[in-house]
Amino acid sequence: MKLNFSFLKHPVQIIALLICSIWTTVSAAETMRLEWVIQGQFAGPIVALEKGYYQDEGIDMQLIPAGPDIKPAVTVAQGSDTFGIGHPNQVISARGNDVPLIMVMQFGQRSATTYIVRKEAGINRVEDMPGHSVGLWFGGDEHEFLAMLDAAGVNQEDVQIISQGFDIIAWLNGDYEVMQVTLFNELLQVYDQGFAKSDLVFLDPSDYGVALVSGGIFTSEKVIEENPAAVQAMVNATLRGWKDALEDPEGAAKIVLKHNSELDESQQVGQIKAMGELICAGPTLEGNFGMSVMADWETSQKVLLGAKLIENTIDLSGGFTNAFWDAAPQEYKSVNCSNWDVRGKQIPDRQFRRADSDLIGRFQRWKYVFDCFGFHRRSLRALCWQSTAKLRCGMESISSVSQSKQTKALYQRFSRAALIFVSPVRLTFLKVTIQSHWSVSWPFNRRARWSILAVEIMELTAFTAWPESE
């Protein structure tokens, strides 16, 4: 038989066919916009992706990080992403502005935030707040605590309310007494600094009937109408991923590190266990993991109305659906909820000490930023030069294991960081003293000097806006 290769005479057509084929493949992939960078907070979908659960359900899933100026509600509403991770109050706000988002799975069953204060401060309940201070994240996250004040009959004018950064440094320094923390991040950092549960008082929003339940996956009404099979596949696989992650937090943490190698494994184990506390409440304790509850949505709407973030009530039944959860395999709806009390535990197998070297402390704090953003020069520059970007970072404690090795690794990272930050800034040499007991042999060449200066400059310019352009 003679084969006909005449089509090879038309290369333009061949290229067009290839482009169409590639476009079809790419467009078939579904995307899930995370709420932040790849970390244990999102262990469920990460484990599901790694173990091939999405493929088992017949979809190609991509997990995409978010950031300070990248909001899942916006990207899903625009059609850039199929799914997004967020909270009922965000969906209610969107629908109140005629943006048809809908929650299809609710893995978190309590507020992700709590409010802590040192016991010696004399604040045992919200009613004790007059004359005291609180640090809150502004931009929407502050309304839960403001609702707590209202529920307790406390005037906001009687409380000093401070905009806090994305770290615990100011609270450690005593700049304010009460601090807003997430169960899976800042609270663990507080424990890292040597605090125990018995040292703290917890002001819980659920005690005042205003807890904003956190952690769900939403999509648009258009996606549900046009591709319900993809929604069902996502719900099935994600439930299964979370079930595995809570059953084996250590194994899940190893998987998370495969997708973001800059993270610390023991911290990710702690973060996944903290997510267990967020998940193991409400319907999850009755074997109904992933289900949305109307009462939680009514609470969220009440808080939004009180804060005047929405003008009128919406039909909450349109904000979420349990139809896809109902159709998911029953075996995925029961998760391991034994021993989830992160507020009373520290991360196992680690010893912590307070960093008593200013230099090491600064390296620790700024290391967190670079860990989060993966040290990609271009994306990090873009973030830093936005006029609204005011970089602050979390604080990590130096592990008692292999301090010398870790500090050398920090030096190498910040040597590279200097190339990003110092060129646009006119530097003044700052004297840096390193205490001898750290026993670190720093190569004080030109490169090292610029690295240390870059960290000093960043420390001094925290909470100040970076220039509009380079």
C-alpha positions, 0 to 999 in steps of 0.5 A: 500500500502506498502512503500519501504524504502530500499533507507535508506540502502544507506546513502552515496547516500542520503548525495550525493543527499542532497549535490547536492540539496543544491549546485543547490539551492546555484548556482541558486542565482545571486550575485551583487557586490556593490562598497563599503559597504551597504549604501544609495549609493546602495539604489535601489538594497537594496530596490528591495531586501527588497521588494521582487522585484527580487523574483517577477522577478524570481531570487534569488539575493544576494547583496555583499559589496566590499572594498578597495581591492575588485573590482566588475570588477575583481569579475565579470570578474572572474565569482565570481559574476553575476553583479557588480556596476561600471562605463563606464570607468572601462568597457572600460578599461576592454575591452581594456584588452580583458576582455568582460564586458558589461554595461546593465543598467546606473542609474547614469547620471553624474560624482559622483565627484566634486571638491570644494574649499573655496571661500576665496582661490581665485580659481574660475575656473580650469584656476586659479589652477597654484600655488595652490594645489589639493587633489585627490584619486589616483589609477584611480580616479585622471584622471578626474581632470587631464583631466580638467587641460589639457582642461583648458590649465594648466600644471600639473607641475604648480599645487601641486597634493596631494594624499588625504585620504578617509576623509575630515580632511586634507582639513579642516586642510588646507593641500590643497585648492581643494578637490575631493569629491563625491556628496553622501559622502564627500560633505555631510561631508563638510556640516556637518562641517557647510559649506554652498554652498555659502562658496564654489566654485565648479569645475565641470568636465562637464564644461570642457567636461571630466565628467566621468559618474558614476553608472551602472550595468555590467555583462559579455558577458558569462552571457548575452549569457547563462542567458539573463532572469536573466539579464532582471530580474535584470534590471527590479527589480533594476529600480523599486527599485531606483524608490521607493527609490527616491520617498521616501528617508526616507523610503528607508533609514530605509530599508538600516539600516535594512541591516546595523544597524551601519549607521546613519539614517539621513545621509543615507537620505542625501546620497539617496537624493545625489544619486538623483542628480547623477541620475536626469540628462541627459536621466533621465530628459526625462523619460529614467532612466537607459539608456546608452548614447554613448556620455558619453562613448565617453567622458570616452574613450577620458579621458582614452586615454589622460591618456594613460590607454588604448592604442587604441580605442575600439568599444564602442557599444560593451561596453554597451547594452540598449536591456534589458533597452528597454524591461523593463516596461516603468513605471520603467523608470520615477523617481521623480526628483523634488528638487534634489540639494544636493550641496545647501542643508544640511541634514534636521532636524539636527544641526551641530557644529564643534567638539572642543574636540580632543578626541571626534574628533578622536573617530568620525573619527575612528568610521567611519571605524568600522561603515563601516566594521560592527565591524567584528573582523576577516575581520577587522584584515585582512584588517588592516594587509595588507601591502598596507592597509593604513587606513583613515576614514571619519569624522562624526559630533556629533549630537546635540541630545543625545550627552552623549548617543552617546559618551557612545556608542562610548566608548563601541565600542572602548573598543572592538576595542582596543582588535583588535588593541592594542595587536600587537602594543607596546604602549606608554601611551599618556595623554588624556585631556577631556574638561569638557563641554562635561559632559561625565563620562568616566570610566577610568579603564584599559579597557578604557585606552587601548581603548583611547590609541588604538585610539591615536595610530591609529591617529598617524599612519594614512597613514603608512602601517600596519605590514605584519602580527601579 
